[in-house]
Amino acid sequence: MKREDELLAEACREASERGSLSSRYRKLLAQRFGKRFENAWKAVVEGTVKKYVFQPSGRVIWIVVGKERDYQVLPEVDYCTCDDYYYRVLDGEALLCYHLIAQRLAKALNRYERVEAEENLYETFMSEWRYIRKKWFQQ
């Protein structure tokens, strides 16, 4: 049996080539990830995945608009600022939160909102995430 991340990567490769996620992969992902896949797919369909590109540097921040607030996703290191990541992914109970799944699917399907932003807003974003992380560790 494939690991969750291998299955997701395979599904994303196919989705990128086809331009859609096949019903076969939707079923497999739903079986493997359960509610996390349902929430991720809903985020993709509803267009709540955003890719901020800061100019002129070209730095990128991925955001998934969640139930409580916006969550920053760092796909290169499989990191998210959500509570599910903090309480279940870091504890080894889950491999990925739904925001990470949504970002991967949205990127593969090219179904995300691209937001061009001025460079000076980058630090505003980063200071907000530093504040959120600081609150996590004070709990």
C-alpha positions in Angstrom: 0.0 0.0 0.0 1.3 3.4 -0.9 2.0 6.0 1.7 -0.5 9.0 1.8 2.1 11.4 0.4 3.0 9.1 -2.4 -0.7 8.6 -3.4 -1.3 12.4 -3.3 1.8 13.0 -5.4 0.7 10.4 -8.0 -2.8 11.9 -8.0 -1.3 15.4 -8.5 0.9 14.3 -11.4 -2.1 12.8 -13.2 -4.3 15.8 -12.4 -1.6 18.2 -13.8 -1.4 16.2 -17.0 -5.2 15.7 -17.4 -6.3 19.1 -16.1 -8.7 17.3 -13.8 -8.7 14.9 -10.9 -10.1 11.6 -12.0 -12.9 10.0 -10.0 -10.6 7.1 -9.3 -8.1 9.3 -7.5 -10.9 11.2 -5.8 -12.2 8.0 -4.4 -8.7 6.8 -3.3 -7.8 10.1 -1.7 -11.2 10.2 0.1 -10.6 6.7 1.5 -7.0 7.5 2.6 -7.5 11.1 3.9 -11.2 11.0 4.9 -12.5 14.4 6.1 -9.2 16.0 5.3 -9.6 15.3 1.6 -13.2 16.4 1.7 -12.2 19.8 3.2 -9.2 20.1 0.8 -11.3 19.4 -2.3 -13.9 21.9 -1.1 -11.1 24.5 -0.7 -9.9 23.8 -4.3 -13.4 23.9 -5.8 -14.4 27.1 -3.9 -11.1 28.8 -4.8 -9.8 29.5 -1.4 -6.2 28.6 -2.2 -4.1 31.7 -2.9 -0.6 32.2 -4.2 0.9 35.6 -3.3 3.8 36.6 -5.5 5.7 39.6 -4.2 7.4 41.9 -6.7 10.1 42.6 -7.6 11.7 39.7 -5.7 9.3 36.9 -6.8 9.0 35.5 -3.3 5.9 33.4 -2.8 3.5 32.8 0.0 0.8 30.2 -0.2 -2.4 30.9 1.8 -5.5 28.7 2.3 -8.5 30.5 3.6 -9.8 28.2 6.4 -12.7 28.0 8.7 -11.2 30.1 11.4 -8.7 32.3 9.6 -6.1 32.2 6.7 -3.4 29.6 7.0 0.1 29.9 5.6 1.3 26.8 3.9 5.0 26.0 3.1 4.7 23.2 0.6 8.5 22.8 0.3 8.7 21.6 3.9 5.1 20.3 4.4 4.3 22.9 7.0 1.1 24.7 7.8 0.1 27.2 10.5 -3.2 25.5 11.4 -4.1 23.8 14.7 -4.5 20.4 13.0 -0.9 20.5 11.8 0.3 21.6 15.3 -1.7 19.0 17.2 -2.0 16.0 14.9 0.7 16.2 12.2 3.5 17.1 14.5 2.3 14.3 16.9 2.4 11.8 14.0 -1.3 11.2 14.1 -1.7 12.5 10.6 0.7 13.0 7.7 -0.8 16.2 6.3 -3.5 18.7 7.2 -6.2 19.6 4.7 -4.6 22.9 3.9 -1.4 21.2 2.6 -3.5 18.7 0.6 -5.6 21.6 -0.9 -2.4 23.5 -1.9 -1.0 20.5 -3.7 -4.2 19.8 -5.5 -4.8 23.4 -6.4 -1.3 23.8 -7.8 -1.5 20.6 -9.8 -4.9 21.7 -11.3 -3.9 25.3 -11.6 -7.0 26.2 -9.6 -5.7 28.9 -7.2 -5.9 32.6 -7.1 -2.6 34.3 -8.0 -2.2 37.6 -6.2 0.6 40.0 -7.3 1.6 42.0 -4.3 4.2 44.7 -3.6 7.3 43.7 -1.8 6.6 45.9 1.3 3.6 43.7 2.1 5.8 40.6 2.4 7.0 41.7 5.9 3.5 42.4 7.0 2.5 38.8 6.1 5.5 37.4 7.8 5.1 39.4 11.0 1.5 38.1 11.2 2.6 34.5 10.9 5.4 35.0 13.5 2.8 36.3 15.9 0.5 33.3 15.3 3.4 30.9 15.8 4.4 32.7 19.0 0.9 32.3 20.4 1.1 28.5 19.6 4.1 28.0 21.8 2.6 30.0 24.6 -0.3 27.6 24.9 
